[in-house]
């Protein structure tokens, strides 16, 4: 693996997540931020709800359905997401955690890796 700066690696992960969202979920986020902290990768995707989901989220039942469907979709893509991170970082995934806010239209995904990435950055 070619050594990258922390910012380059974070940008590469953000780009891969945008591509994943567009190809797998059918719609990309408006904005994506990735932060690496030791062995954790935090990804914040803004604007992930479709217009139909935004309307549905106006009721508590609708918000519940969106969360349930989005959790199931992400669960079915866990292996693909894990492989994306492995390909970029060269690290194995210990865990993947995620949540979506039906109020803000944001999704947060956290990967915990089997090793600290900070020692691998180019200075």
Secondary structure, 3 states (H helix, E strand, C coil): CCCCCHHHHHHHHHHHHHHHHHHHHCCCCCEEEEEEECCEEEEEEECCCCHHHHHHCCCHHHHHHHHHHHHHHHHHCHHHHHHHHHHHHCCCEEEEEEEEECCCCEEEEEEEECCCCHHHCCC
